[in-house]
Amino acid sequence: NREMGQMANTDLMIADFNKIISMISSQYALHIGDIIFTGSPLSICEVFDGDKLEAFLEDDSALEFEVRGEGLRL
């Protein structure tokens, strides 16, 4: 909704990318273009039906979508 809800980087992650991908791929088939949402322990905010979220890599917008569903925790 054009308001900063969370700001973090990969240095704050508990597990590294290789471990996360290994754990997930042992249960699910991963394909090029799949997105893995890991969440973040910092700046947790509520997300509601109709909210518009945008994710950035560095300064570039990498993903935008509208939430569909009941109240969630992000």
Predicted model as a PDB file, atoms N, CA, C, CB and O in Angstrom, pLDDT in the B-factor column:
MODEL        1                                                                  
ATOM      1  N   ASN A   1       0.824  -1.196   0.000  1.00 78.00           N  
ATOM      2  CA  ASN A   1       0.000   0.000   0.000  1.00 78.00           C  
ATOM      3  C   ASN A   1       0.864   1.254   0.000  1.00 78.00           C  
ATOM      4  CB  ASN A   1      -0.935   0.001   1.204  1.00 78.00           C  
ATOM      5  O   ASN A   1       0.436   2.324   0.432  1.00 78.00           O  
ATOM      6  N   ARG A   2       2.080   1.098  -0.491  1.00 78.00           N  
ATOM      7  CA  ARG A   2       3.047   2.190  -0.601  1.00 78.00           C  
ATOM      8  C   ARG A   2       3.526   2.724   0.748  1.00 78.00           C  
ATOM      9  CB  ARG A   2       2.444   3.313  -1.388  1.00 78.00           C  
ATOM     10  O   ARG A   2       3.906   3.889   0.864  1.00 78.00           O  
ATOM     11  N   GLU A   3       3.503   1.854   1.773  1.00 76.00           N  
ATOM     12  CA  GLU A   3       4.074   2.190   3.074  1.00 76.00           C  
ATOM     13  C   GLU A   3       5.083   1.110   3.435  1.00 76.00           C  
ATOM     14  CB  GLU A   3       2.964   2.319   4.174  1.00 76.00           C  
ATOM     15  O   GLU A   3       4.820  -0.077   3.245  1.00 76.00           O  
ATOM     16  N   MET A   4       6.228   1.516   3.951  1.00 75.00           N  
ATOM     17  CA  MET A   4       7.239   0.540   4.360  1.00 75.00           C  
ATOM     18  C   MET A   4       6.692  -0.274   5.523  1.00 75.00           C  
ATOM     19  CB  MET A   4       8.577   1.241   4.753  1.00 75.00           C  
ATOM     20  O   MET A   4       6.341   0.283   6.563  1.00 75.00           O  
ATOM     21  N   GLY A   5       6.618  -1.586   5.353  1.00 71.00           N  
ATOM     22  CA  GLY A   5       6.133  -2.459   6.409  1.00 71.00           C  
ATOM     23  C   GLY A   5       7.241  -3.289   7.014  1.00 71.00           C  
ATOM     24  O   GLY A   5       7.143  -3.744   8.153  1.00 71.00           O  
ATOM     25  N   GLN A   6       8.298  -3.482   6.242  1.00 72.00           N  
ATOM     26  CA  GLN A   6       9.378  -4.351   6.701  1.00 72.00           C  
ATOM     27  C   GLN A   6      10.612  -4.048   5.867  1.00 72.00           C  
ATOM     28  CB  GLN A   6       8.983  -5.864   6.596  1.00 72.00           C  
ATOM     29  O   GLN A   6      10.520  -3.862   4.654  1.00 72.00           O  
ATOM     30  N   MET A   7      11.774  -3.999   6.525  1.00 72.00           N  
ATOM     31  CA  MET A   7      13.021  -3.804   5.792  1.00 72.00           C  
ATOM     32  C   MET A   7      14.089  -4.668   6.434  1.00 72.00           C  
ATOM     33  CB  MET A   7      13.447  -2.302   5.777  1.00 72.00           C  
ATOM     34  O   MET A   7      14.402  -4.513   7.615  1.00 72.00           O  
ATOM     35  N   ALA A   8      14.640  -5.568   5.657  1.00 71.00           N  
ATOM     36  CA  ALA A   8      15.684  -6.464   6.165  1.00 71.00           C  
ATOM     37  C   ALA A   8      16.513  -6.939   4.986  1.00 71.00           C  
ATOM     38  CB  ALA A   8      15.072  -7.678   6.947  1.00 71.00           C  
ATOM     39  O   ALA A   8      16.179  -6.676   3.830  1.00 71.00           O  
ATOM     40  N   ASN A   9      17.595  -7.641   5.286  1.00 71.00           N  
ATOM     41  CA  ASN A   9      18.394  -8.227   4.212  1.00 71.00           C  
ATOM     42  C   ASN A   9      18.820  -9.632   4.615  1.00 71.00           C  
ATOM     43  CB  ASN A   9      19.635  -7.346   3.891  1.00 71.00           C  
ATOM     44  O   ASN A   9      18.562 -10.074   5.735  1.00 71.00           O  
ATOM     45  N   THR A  10      19.463 -10.317   3.707  1.00 74.00           N  
ATOM     46  CA  THR A  10      19.791 -11.729   3.921  1.00 74.00           C  
ATOM     47  C   THR A  10      20.797 -11.948   5.052  1.00 74.00           C  
ATOM     48  CB  THR A  10      20.336 -12.324   2.646  1.00 74.00           C  
ATOM     49  O   THR A  10      20.910 -13.063   5.560  1.00 74.00           O  
ATOM     50  N   ASP A  11      21.522 -10.918   5.451  1.00 77.00           N  
ATOM     51  CA  ASP A  11      22.456 -11.068   6.574  1.00 77.00           C  
ATOM     52  C   ASP A  11      21.738 -11.409   7.873  1.00 77.00           C  
ATOM     53  CB  ASP A  11      23.266  -9.792   6.758  1.00 77.00           C  
ATOM     54  O   ASP A  11      22.349 -11.948   8.796  1.00 77.00           O  
ATOM     55  N   LEU A  12      20.448 -11.102   7.952  1.00 76.00           N  
ATOM     56  CA  LEU A  12      19.676 -11.330   9.166  1.00 76.00           C  
ATOM     57  C   LEU A  12      18.989 -12.696   9.195  1.00 76.00           C  
ATOM     58  CB  LEU A  12      18.647 -10.249   9.318  1.00 76.00           C  
ATOM     59  O   LEU A  12      18.354 -13.050  10.188  1.00 76.00           O  
ATOM     60  N   MET A  13      19.112 -13.455   8.118  1.00 78.00           N  
ATOM     61  CA  MET A  13      18.443 -14.750   8.053  1.00 78.00           C  
ATOM     62  C   MET A  13      19.130 -15.766   8.960  1.00 78.00           C  
ATOM     63  CB  MET A  13      18.415 -15.265   6.612  1.00 78.00           C  
ATOM     64  O   MET A  13      20.353 -15.752   9.100  1.00 78.00           O  
ATOM     65  N   ILE A  14      18.348 -16.640   9.572  1.00 81.00           N  
ATOM     66  CA  ILE A  14      18.876 -17.668  10.458  1.00 81.00           C  
ATOM     67  C   ILE A  14      19.568 -18.762   9.647  1.00 81.00           C  
ATOM     68  CB  ILE A  14      17.751 -18.268  11.321  1.00 81.00           C  
ATOM     69  O   ILE A  14      20.661 -19.202  10.004  1.00 81.00           O  
ATOM     70  N   ALA A  15      18.936 -19.201   8.558  1.00 83.00           N  
ATOM     71  CA  ALA A  15      19.505 -20.247   7.698  1.00 83.00           C  
ATOM     72  C   ALA A  15      19.938 -19.625   6.371  1.00 83.00           C  
ATOM     73  CB  ALA A  15      18.472 -21.401   7.457  1.00 83.00           C  
ATOM     74  O   ALA A  15      19.319 -18.671   5.899  1.00 83.00           O  
ATOM     75  N   ASP A  16      20.995 -20.160   5.774  1.00 85.00           N  
ATOM     76  CA  ASP A  16      21.432 -19.614   4.492  1.00 85.00           C  
ATOM     77  C   ASP A  16      20.582 -20.190   3.350  1.00 85.00           C  
ATOM     78  CB  ASP A  16      22.935 -19.918   4.258  1.00 85.00           C  
ATOM     79  O   ASP A  16      19.849 -21.162   3.532  1.00 85.00           O  
ATOM     80  N   PHE A  17      20.697 -19.576   2.189  1.00 83.00           N  
ATOM     81  CA  PHE A  17      19.874 -19.966   1.041  1.00 83.00           C  
ATOM     82  C   PHE A  17      19.998 -21.450   0.704  1.00 83.00           C  
ATOM     83  CB  PHE A  17      20.256 -19.141  -0.170  1.00 83.00           C  
ATOM     84  O   PHE A  17      18.990 -22.115   0.463  1.00 83.00           O  
ATOM     85  N   ASN A  18      21.220 -21.973   0.686  1.00 88.00           N  
ATOM     86  CA  ASN A  18      21.411 -23.372   0.311  1.00 88.00           C  
ATOM     87  C   ASN A  18      20.657 -24.306   1.248  1.00 88.00           C  
ATOM     88  CB  ASN A  18      22.895 -23.722   0.312  1.00 88.00           C  
ATOM     89  O   ASN A  18      20.054 -25.281   0.798  1.00 88.00           O  
ATOM     90  N   LYS A  19      20.684 -24.019   2.537  1.00 90.00           N  
ATOM     91  CA  LYS A  19      19.980 -24.864   3.500  1.00 90.00           C  
ATOM     92  C   LYS A  19      18.470 -24.772   3.301  1.00 90.00           C  
ATOM     93  CB  LYS A  19      20.350 -24.464   4.936  1.00 90.00           C  
ATOM     94  O   LYS A  19      17.776 -25.787   3.346  1.00 90.00           O  
ATOM     95  N   ILE A  20      17.962 -23.570   3.084  1.00 89.00           N  
ATOM     96  CA  ILE A  20      16.520 -23.383   2.864  1.00 89.00           C  
ATOM     97  C   ILE A  20      16.069 -24.130   1.619  1.00 89.00           C  
ATOM     98  CB  ILE A  20      16.177 -21.885   2.737  1.00 89.00           C  
ATOM     99  O   ILE A  20      15.070 -24.848   1.652  1.00 89.00           O  
ATOM    100  N   ILE A  21      16.793 -23.965   0.529  1.00 91.00           N  
ATOM    101  CA  ILE A  21      16.429 -24.625  -0.730  1.00 91.00           C  
ATOM    102  C   ILE A  21      16.526 -26.137  -0.580  1.00 91.00           C  
ATOM    103  CB  ILE A  21      17.337 -24.142  -1.884  1.00 91.00           C  
ATOM    104  O   ILE A  21      15.666 -26.861  -1.083  1.00 91.00           O  
ATOM    105  N   SER A  22      17.544 -26.621   0.095  1.00 93.00           N  
ATOM    106  CA  SER A  22      17.689 -28.061   0.321  1.00 93.00           C  
ATOM    107  C   SER A  22      16.514 -28.622   1.113  1.00 93.00           C  
ATOM    108  CB  SER A  22      18.996 -28.355   1.054  1.00 93.00           C  
ATOM    109  O   SER A  22      15.962 -29.665   0.761  1.00 93.00           O  
ATOM    110  N   MET A  23      16.131 -27.926   2.187  1.00 91.00           N  
ATOM    111  CA  MET A  23      15.028 -28.401   3.020  1.00 91.00           C  
ATOM    112  C   MET A  23      13.716 -28.424   2.232  1.00 91.00           C  
ATOM    113  CB  MET A  23      14.881 -27.514   4.268  1.00 91.00           C  
ATOM    114  O   MET A  23      12.965 -29.397   2.299  1.00 91.00           O  
ATOM    115  N   ILE A  24      13.449 -27.366   1.497  1.00 93.00           N  
ATOM    116  CA  ILE A  24      12.192 -27.290   0.743  1.00 93.00           C  
ATOM    117  C   ILE A  24      12.181 -28.304  -0.399  1.00 93.00           C  
ATOM    118  CB  ILE A  24      11.980 -25.866   0.188  1.00 93.00           C  
ATOM    119  O   ILE A  24      11.176 -28.980  -0.622  1.00 93.00           O  
ATOM    120  N   SER A  25      13.288 -28.411  -1.114  1.00 93.00           N  
ATOM    121  CA  SER A  25      13.315 -29.319  -2.267  1.00 93.00           C  
ATOM    122  C   SER A  25      13.260 -30.787  -1.862  1.00 93.00           C  
ATOM    123  CB  SER A  25      14.562 -29.070  -3.089  1.00 93.00           C  
ATOM    124  O   SER A  25      13.013 -31.648  -2.707  1.00 93.00           O  
ATOM    125  N   SER A  26      13.486 -31.089  -0.587  1.00 95.00           N  
ATOM    126  CA  SER A  26      13.331 -32.475  -0.151  1.00 95.00           C  
ATOM    127  C   SER A  26      11.842 -32.845  -0.018  1.00 95.00           C  
ATOM    128  CB  SER A  26      14.061 -32.695   1.194  1.00 95.00           C  
ATOM    129  O   SER A  26      11.499 -34.025   0.063  1.00 95.00           O  
ATOM    130  N   GLN A  27      10.978 -31.848   0.003  1.00 94.00           N  
ATOM    131  CA  GLN A  27       9.534 -32.077   0.138  1.00 94.00           C  
ATOM    132  C   GLN A  27       8.734 -31.685  -1.108  1.00 94.00           C  
ATOM    133  CB  GLN A  27       9.010 -31.309   1.325  1.00 94.00           C  
ATOM    134  O   GLN A  27       7.665 -32.242  -1.357  1.00 94.00           O  
ATOM    135  N   TYR A  28       9.245 -30.732  -1.889  1.00 93.00           N  
ATOM    136  CA  TYR A  28       8.522 -30.196  -3.043  1.00 93.00           C  
ATOM    137  C   TYR A  28       9.467 -30.066  -4.223  1.00 93.00           C  
ATOM    138  CB  TYR A  28       7.882 -28.827  -2.711  1.00 93.00           C  
ATOM    139  O   TYR A  28      10.666 -29.847  -4.052  1.00 93.00           O  
ATOM    140  N   ALA A  29       8.921 -30.203  -5.417  1.00 94.00           N  
ATOM    141  CA  ALA A  29       9.698 -29.962  -6.627  1.00 94.00           C  
ATOM    142  C   ALA A  29       9.784 -28.451  -6.840  1.00 94.00           C  
ATOM    143  CB  ALA A  29       9.058 -30.679  -7.871  1.00 94.00           C  
ATOM    144  O   ALA A  29       8.760 -27.769  -6.890  1.00 94.00           O  
ATOM    145  N   LEU A  30      10.988 -27.939  -6.963  1.00 93.00           N  
ATOM    146  CA  LEU A  30      11.182 -26.517  -7.229  1.00 93.00           C  
ATOM    147  C   LEU A  30      11.509 -26.325  -8.698  1.00 93.00           C  
ATOM    148  CB  LEU A  30      12.302 -25.928  -6.337  1.00 93.00           C  
ATOM    149  O   LEU A  30      12.216 -27.135  -9.298  1.00 93.00           O  
ATOM    150  N   HIS A  31      10.990 -25.246  -9.274  1.00 93.00           N  
ATOM    151  CA  HIS A  31      11.188 -24.952 -10.689  1.00 93.00           C  
ATOM    152  C   HIS A  31      11.678 -23.521 -10.857  1.00 93.00           C  
ATOM    153  CB  HIS A  31       9.884 -25.174 -11.484  1.00 93.00           C  
ATOM    154  O   HIS A  31      11.475 -22.683  -9.978  1.00 93.00           O  
ATOM    155  N   ILE A  32      12.318 -23.244 -11.974  1.00 90.00           N  
ATOM    156  CA  ILE A  32      12.769 -21.887 -12.273  1.00 90.00           C  
ATOM    157  C   ILE A  32      11.564 -20.952 -12.179  1.00 90.00           C  
ATOM    158  CB  ILE A  32      13.440 -21.807 -13.692  1.00 90.00           C  
ATOM    159  O   ILE A  32      10.505 -21.225 -12.745  1.00 90.00           O  
ATOM    160  N   GLY A  33      11.740 -19.865 -11.468  1.00 85.00           N  
ATOM    161  CA  GLY A  33      10.663 -18.892 -11.303  1.00 85.00           C  
ATOM    162  C   GLY A  33       9.883 -19.058 -10.011  1.00 85.00           C  
ATOM    163  O   GLY A  33       9.120 -18.167  -9.638  1.00 85.00           O  
ATOM    164  N   ASP A  34      10.057 -20.190  -9.312  1.00 87.00           N  
ATOM    165  CA  ASP A  34       9.389 -20.367  -8.022  1.00 87.00           C  
ATOM    166  C   ASP A  34       9.909 -19.327  -7.036  1.00 87.00           C  
ATOM    167  CB  ASP A  34       9.613 -21.805  -7.472  1.00 87.00           C  
ATOM    168  O   ASP A  34      11.072 -18.928  -7.090  1.00 87.00           O  
ATOM    169  N   ILE A  35       9.044 -18.901  -6.150  1.00 82.00           N  
ATOM    170  CA  ILE A  35       9.405 -17.920  -5.133  1.00 82.00           C  
ATOM    171  C   ILE A  35       9.255 -18.568  -3.770  1.00 82.00           C  
ATOM    172  CB  ILE A  35       8.528 -16.636  -5.240  1.00 82.00           C  
ATOM    173  O   ILE A  35       8.237 -19.198  -3.485  1.00 82.00           O  
ATOM    174  N   ILE A  36      10.262 -18.418  -2.932  1.00 84.00           N  
ATOM    175  CA  ILE A  36      10.231 -18.953  -1.569  1.00 84.00           C  
ATOM    176  C   ILE A  36      10.126 -17.765  -0.620  1.00 84.00           C  
ATOM    177  CB  ILE A  36      11.510 -19.832  -1.253  1.00 84.00           C  
ATOM    178  O   ILE A  36      11.036 -16.941  -0.539  1.00 84.00           O  
ATOM    179  N   PHE A  37       9.015 -17.685   0.091  1.00 78.00           N  
ATOM    180  CA  PHE A  37       8.838 -16.633   1.080  1.00 78.00           C  
ATOM    181  C   PHE A  37       9.328 -17.163   2.423  1.00 78.00           C  
ATOM    182  CB  PHE A  37       7.343 -16.169   1.161  1.00 78.00           C  
ATOM    183  O   PHE A  37       8.807 -18.160   2.923  1.00 78.00           O  
ATOM    184  N   THR A  38      10.318 -16.509   3.006  1.00 77.00           N  
ATOM    185  CA  THR A  38      10.886 -16.975   4.261  1.00 77.00           C  
ATOM    186  C   THR A  38      10.413 -16.162   5.458  1.00 77.00           C  
ATOM    187  CB  THR A  38      12.384 -16.939   4.186  1.00 77.00           C  
ATOM    188  O   THR A  38      10.499 -16.625   6.595  1.00 77.00           O  
ATOM    189  N   GLY A  39       9.921 -14.970   5.214  1.00 68.00           N  
ATOM    190  CA  GLY A  39       9.529 -14.109   6.317  1.00 68.00           C  
ATOM    191  C   GLY A  39      10.749 -13.469   6.946  1.00 68.00           C  
ATOM    192  O   GLY A  39      11.864 -13.597   6.439  1.00 68.00           O  
ATOM    193  N   SER A  40      10.534 -12.786   8.039  1.00 62.00           N  
ATOM    194  CA  SER A  40      11.617 -12.094   8.727  1.00 62.00           C  
ATOM    195  C   SER A  40      11.250 -11.917  10.187  1.00 62.00           C  
ATOM    196  CB  SER A  40      11.911 -10.727   8.068  1.00 62.00           C  
ATOM    197  O   SER A  40      10.094 -11.638  10.505  1.00 62.00           O  
ATOM    198  N   PRO A  41      12.217 -12.076  11.083  1.00 61.00           N  
ATOM    199  CA  PRO A  41      11.912 -11.867  12.492  1.00 61.00           C  
ATOM    200  C   PRO A  41      11.801 -10.394  12.876  1.00 61.00           C  
ATOM    201  CB  PRO A  41      12.962 -12.521  13.333  1.00 61.00           C  
ATOM    202  O   PRO A  41      11.377 -10.079  13.988  1.00 61.00           O  
ATOM    203  N   LEU A  42      12.172  -9.495  11.978  1.00 57.00           N  
ATOM    204  CA  LEU A  42      12.133  -8.070  12.275  1.00 57.00           C  
ATOM    205  C   LEU A  42      10.908  -7.391  11.672  1.00 57.00           C  
ATOM    206  CB  LEU A  42      13.393  -7.401  11.768  1.00 57.00           C  
ATOM    207  O   LEU A  42      10.433  -7.794  10.611  1.00 57.00           O  
ATOM    208  N   SER A  43      10.406  -6.383  12.331  1.00 57.00           N  
ATOM    209  CA  SER A  43       9.350  -5.509  11.805  1.00 57.00           C  
ATOM    210  C   SER A  43       8.121  -6.275  11.327  1.00 57.00           C  
ATOM    211  CB  SER A  43       9.893  -4.681  10.667  1.00 57.00           C  
ATOM    212  O   SER A  43       7.607  -5.997  10.243  1.00 57.00           O  
ATOM    213  N   ILE A  44       7.650  -7.219  12.106  1.00 66.00           N  
ATOM    214  CA  ILE A  44       6.476  -7.993  11.722  1.00 66.00           C  
ATOM    215  C   ILE A  44       5.266  -7.069  11.657  1.00 66.00           C  
ATOM    216  CB  ILE A  44       6.228  -9.159  12.718  1.00 66.00           C  
ATOM    217  O   ILE A  44       5.037  -6.273  12.568  1.00 66.00           O  
ATOM    218  N   CYS A  45       4.493  -7.177  10.580  1.00 72.00           N  
ATOM    219  CA  CYS A  45       3.312  -6.337  10.423  1.00 72.00           C  
ATOM    220  C   CYS A  45       2.150  -7.200   9.917  1.00 72.00           C  
ATOM    221  CB  CYS A  45       3.596  -5.150   9.445  1.00 72.00           C  
ATOM    222  O   CYS A  45       2.355  -8.246   9.303  1.00 72.00           O  
ATOM    223  N   GLU A  46       0.941  -6.741  10.188  1.00 75.00           N  
ATOM    224  CA  GLU A  46      -0.234  -7.474   9.720  1.00 75.00           C  
ATOM    225  C   GLU A  46      -0.495  -7.168   8.251  1.00 75.00           C  
ATOM    226  CB  GLU A  46      -1.471  -7.121  10.569  1.00 75.00           C  
ATOM    227  O   GLU A  46      -0.258  -6.057   7.777  1.00 75.00           O  
ATOM    228  N   VAL A  47      -0.988  -8.175   7.545  1.00 76.00           N  
ATOM    229  CA  VAL A  47      -1.345  -8.045   6.140  1.00 76.00           C  
ATOM    230  C   VAL A  47      -2.796  -8.465   6.007  1.00 76.00           C  
ATOM    231  CB  VAL A  47      -0.408  -8.904   5.216  1.00 76.00           C  
ATOM    232  O   VAL A  47      -3.211  -9.477   6.573  1.00 76.00           O  
ATOM    233  N   PHE A  48      -3.570  -7.687   5.255  1.00 82.00           N  
ATOM    234  CA  PHE A  48      -5.001  -7.942   5.130  1.00 82.00           C  
ATOM    235  C   PHE A  48      -5.417  -8.114   3.673  1.00 82.00           C  
ATOM    236  CB  PHE A  48      -5.792  -6.809   5.766  1.00 82.00           C  
ATOM    237  O   PHE A  48      -4.720  -7.686   2.753  1.00 82.00           O  
ATOM    238  N   ASP A  49      -6.563  -8.746   3.489  1.00 85.00           N  
ATOM    239  CA  ASP A  49      -7.162  -8.918   2.166  1.00 85.00           C  
ATOM    240  C   ASP A  49      -7.207  -7.572   1.456  1.00 85.00           C  
ATOM    241  CB  ASP A  49      -8.588  -9.530   2.273  1.00 85.00           C  
ATOM    242  O   ASP A  49      -7.689  -6.584   2.009  1.00 85.00           O  
ATOM    243  N   GLY A  50      -6.707  -7.542   0.240  1.00 89.00           N  
ATOM    244  CA  GLY A  50      -6.716  -6.317  -0.553  1.00 89.00           C  
ATOM    245  C   GLY A  50      -5.448  -5.492  -0.448  1.00 89.00           C  
ATOM    246  O   GLY A  50      -5.243  -4.579  -1.249  1.00 89.00           O  
ATOM    247  N   ASP A  51      -4.583  -5.793   0.529  1.00 88.00           N  
ATOM    248  CA  ASP A  51      -3.316  -5.064   0.624  1.00 88.00           C  
ATOM    249  C   ASP A  51      -2.475  -5.342  -0.606  1.00 88.00           C  
ATOM    250  CB  ASP A  51      -2.542  -5.454   1.906  1.00 88.00           C  
ATOM    251  O   ASP A  51      -2.498  -6.443  -1.155  1.00 88.00           O  
ATOM    252  N   LYS A  52      -1.743  -4.343  -1.028  1.00 90.00           N  
ATOM    253  CA  LYS A  52      -0.839  -4.485  -2.162  1.00 90.00           C  
ATOM    254  C   LYS A  52       0.590  -4.496  -1.618  1.00 90.00           C  
ATOM    255  CB  LYS A  52      -1.047  -3.331  -3.212  1.00 90.00           C  
ATOM    256  O   LYS A  52       1.020  -3.558  -0.946  1.00 90.00           O  
ATOM    257  N   LEU A  53       1.318  -5.574  -1.923  1.00 87.00           N  
ATOM    258  CA  LEU A  53       2.688  -5.727  -1.448  1.00 87.00           C  
ATOM    259  C   LEU A  53       3.662  -5.601  -2.608  1.00 87.00           C  
ATOM    260  CB  LEU A  53       2.871  -7.078  -0.740  1.00 87.00           C  
ATOM    261  O   LEU A  53       3.366  -5.990  -3.737  1.00 87.00           O  
ATOM    262  N   GLU A  54       4.827  -5.050  -2.306  1.00 88.00           N  
ATOM    263  CA  GLU A  54       5.879  -4.910  -3.303  1.00 88.00           C  
ATOM    264  C   GLU A  54       7.198  -5.288  -2.640  1.00 88.00           C  
ATOM    265  CB  GLU A  54       5.930  -3.453  -3.889  1.00 88.00           C  
ATOM    266  O   GLU A  54       7.490  -4.844  -1.530  1.00 88.00           O  
ATOM    267  N   ALA A  55       7.987  -6.103  -3.317  1.00 84.00           N  
ATOM    268  CA  ALA A  55       9.280  -6.537  -2.807  1.00 84.00           C  
ATOM    269  C   ALA A  55      10.385  -5.963  -3.690  1.00 84.00           C  
ATOM    270  CB  ALA A  55       9.366  -8.087  -2.752  1.00 84.00           C  
ATOM    271  O   ALA A  55      10.229  -5.840  -4.905  1.00 84.00           O  
ATOM    272  N   PHE A  56      11.486  -5.621  -3.063  1.00 84.00           N  
ATOM    273  CA  PHE A  56      12.607  -5.027  -3.774  1.00 84.00           C  
ATOM    274  C   PHE A  56      13.853  -5.879  -3.603  1.00 84.00           C  
ATOM    275  CB  PHE A  56      12.863  -3.601  -3.283  1.00 84.00           C  
ATOM    276  O   PHE A  56      14.059  -6.498  -2.559  1.00 84.00           O  
ATOM    277  N   LEU A  57      14.680  -5.902  -4.637  1.00 81.00           N  
ATOM    278  CA  LEU A  57      16.049  -6.417  -4.573  1.00 81.00           C  
ATOM    279  C   LEU A  57      16.927  -5.212  -4.803  1.00 81.00           C  
ATOM    280  CB  LEU A  57      16.327  -7.578  -5.636  1.00 81.00           C  
ATOM    281  O   LEU A  57      16.933  -4.621  -5.882  1.00 81.00           O  
ATOM    282  N   GLU A  58      17.673  -4.854  -3.767  1.00 82.00           N  
ATOM    283  CA  GLU A  58      18.420  -3.596  -3.775  1.00 82.00           C  
ATOM    284  C   GLU A  58      17.396  -2.468  -3.960  1.00 82.00           C  
ATOM    285  CB  GLU A  58      19.528  -3.577  -4.920  1.00 82.00           C  
ATOM    286  O   GLU A  58      16.465  -2.356  -3.163  1.00 82.00           O  
ATOM    287  N   ASP A  59      17.548  -1.639  -4.983  1.00 87.00           N  
ATOM    288  CA  ASP A  59      16.607  -0.534  -5.206  1.00 87.00           C  
ATOM    289  C   ASP A  59      15.584  -0.846  -6.292  1.00 87.00           C  
ATOM    290  CB  ASP A  59      17.365   0.725  -5.575  1.00 87.00           C  
ATOM    291  O   ASP A  59      14.778   0.016  -6.641  1.00 87.00           O  
ATOM    292  N   ASP A  60      15.602  -2.058  -6.829  1.00 91.00           N  
ATOM    293  CA  ASP A  60      14.721  -2.418  -7.940  1.00 91.00           C  
ATOM    294  C   ASP A  60      13.500  -3.187  -7.455  1.00 91.00           C  
ATOM    295  CB  ASP A  60      15.480  -3.247  -8.972  1.00 91.00           C  
ATOM    296  O   ASP A  60      13.624  -4.147  -6.695  1.00 91.00           O  
ATOM    297  N   SER A  61      12.321  -2.760  -7.897  1.00 92.00           N  
ATOM    298  CA  SER A  61      11.096  -3.490  -7.585  1.00 92.00           C  
ATOM    299  C   SER A  61      11.144  -4.836  -8.295  1.00 92.00           C  
ATOM    300  CB  SER A  61       9.829  -2.680  -8.005  1.00 92.00           C  
ATOM    301  O   SER A  61      11.278  -4.891  -9.517  1.00 92.00           O  
ATOM    302  N   ALA A  62      11.033  -5.931  -7.527  1.00 88.00           N  
ATOM    303  CA  ALA A  62      11.165  -7.269  -8.097  1.00 88.00           C  
ATOM    304  C   ALA A  62       9.842  -8.020  -8.140  1.00 88.00           C  
ATOM    305  CB  ALA A  62      12.171  -8.065  -7.309  1.00 88.00           C  
ATOM    306  O   ALA A  62       9.718  -9.003  -8.870  1.00 88.00           O  
ATOM    307  N   LEU A  63       8.848  -7.574  -7.367  1.00 89.00           N  
ATOM    308  CA  LEU A  63       7.608  -8.325  -7.249  1.00 89.00           C  
ATOM    309  C   LEU A  63       6.526  -7.420  -6.680  1.00 89.00           C  
ATOM    310  CB  LEU A  63       7.801  -9.577  -6.362  1.00 89.00           C  
ATOM    311  O   LEU A  63       6.760  -6.685  -5.721  1.00 89.00           O  
ATOM    312  N   GLU A  64       5.339  -7.479  -7.277  1.00 92.00           N  
ATOM    313  CA  GLU A  64       4.177  -6.773  -6.748  1.00 92.00           C  
ATOM    314  C   GLU A  64       2.976  -7.707  -6.823  1.00 92.00           C  
ATOM    315  CB  GLU A  64       3.910  -5.446  -7.534  1.00 92.00           C  
ATOM    316  O   GLU A  64       2.793  -8.404  -7.821  1.00 92.00           O  
ATOM    317  N   PHE A  65       2.154  -7.726  -5.771  1.00 90.00           N  
ATOM    318  CA  PHE A  65       0.943  -8.535  -5.808  1.00 90.00           C  
ATOM    319  C   PHE A  65      -0.059  -8.017  -4.785  1.00 90.00           C  
ATOM    320  CB  PHE A  65       1.267 -10.017  -5.544  1.00 90.00           C  
ATOM    321  O   PHE A  65       0.286  -7.268  -3.871  1.00 90.00           O  
ATOM    322  N   GLU A  66      -1.312  -8.436  -4.961  1.00 91.00           N  
ATOM    323  CA  GLU A  66      -2.380  -8.082  -4.037  1.00 91.00           C  
ATOM    324  C   GLU A  66      -2.736  -9.305  -3.207  1.00 91.00           C  
ATOM    325  CB  GLU A  66      -3.623  -7.544  -4.796  1.00 91.00           C  
ATOM    326  O   GLU A  66      -2.896 -10.400  -3.746  1.00 91.00           O  
ATOM    327  N   VAL A  67      -2.861  -9.123  -1.901  1.00 86.00           N  
ATOM    328  CA  VAL A  67      -3.183 -10.204  -0.982  1.00 86.00           C  
ATOM    329  C   VAL A  67      -4.648 -10.595  -1.135  1.00 86.00           C  
ATOM    330  CB  VAL A  67      -2.879  -9.793   0.473  1.00 86.00           C  
ATOM    331  O   VAL A  67      -5.524  -9.732  -1.195  1.00 86.00           O  
ATOM    332  N   ARG A  68      -4.908 -11.883  -1.197  1.00 84.00           N  
ATOM    333  CA  ARG A  68      -6.269 -12.404  -1.251  1.00 84.00           C  
ATOM    334  C   ARG A  68      -6.449 -13.371  -0.088  1.00 84.00           C  
ATOM    335  CB  ARG A  68      -6.563 -13.106  -2.622  1.00 84.00           C  
ATOM    336  O   ARG A  68      -5.770 -14.396  -0.032  1.00 84.00           O  
ATOM    337  N   GLY A  69      -7.340 -13.067   0.829  1.00 74.00           N  
ATOM    338  CA  GLY A  69      -7.573 -13.954   1.963  1.00 74.00           C  
ATOM    339  C   GLY A  69      -7.784 -13.175   3.246  1.00 74.00           C  
ATOM    340  O   GLY A  69      -7.747 -11.945   3.256  1.00 74.00           O  
ATOM    341  N   GLU A  70      -8.001 -13.887   4.298  1.00 63.00           N  
ATOM    342  CA  GLU A  70      -8.237 -13.280   5.600  1.00 63.00           C  
ATOM    343  C   GLU A  70      -6.934 -12.706   6.159  1.00 63.00           C  
ATOM    344  CB  GLU A  70      -8.837 -14.310   6.578  1.00 63.00           C  
ATOM    345  O   GLU A  70      -5.874 -12.855   5.552  1.00 63.00           O  
ATOM    346  N   GLY A  71      -7.021 -12.050   7.317  1.00 51.00           N  
ATOM    347  CA  GLY A  71      -5.853 -11.453   7.953  1.00 51.00           C  
ATOM    348  C   GLY A  71      -4.722 -12.454   8.121  1.00 51.00           C  
ATOM    349  O   GLY A  71      -4.942 -13.578   8.571  1.00 51.00           O  
ATOM    350  N   LEU A  72      -3.544 -12.057   7.768  1.00 54.00           N  
ATOM    351  CA  LEU A  72      -2.359 -12.904   7.841  1.00 54.00           C  
ATOM    352  C   LEU A  72      -1.310 -12.187   8.677  1.00 54.00           C  
ATOM    353  CB  LEU A  72      -1.810 -13.241   6.418  1.00 54.00           C  
ATOM    354  O   LEU A  72      -1.418 -10.984   8.917  1.00 54.00           O  
ATOM    355  N   ARG A  73      -0.319 -12.906   9.109  1.00 55.00           N  
ATOM    356  CA  ARG A  73       0.841 -12.284   9.757  1.00 55.00           C  
ATOM    357  C   ARG A  73       2.008 -12.385   8.791  1.00 55.00           C  
ATOM    358  CB  ARG A  73       1.182 -12.969  11.138  1.00 55.00           C  
ATOM    359  O   ARG A  73       2.272 -13.447   8.227  1.00 55.00           O  
ATOM    360  N   LEU A  74       2.691 -11.290   8.608  1.00 50.00           N  
ATOM    361  CA  LEU A  74       3.855 -11.271   7.723  1.00 50.00           C  
ATOM    362  C   LEU A  74       5.034 -10.730   8.488  1.00 50.00           C  
ATOM    363  CB  LEU A  74       3.591 -10.424   6.452  1.00 50.00           C  
ATOM    364  O   LEU A  74       6.131 -10.623   7.938  1.00 50.00           O  
TER     365      LEU A  74                                                      
ENDMDL                                                                          
END                                                                             
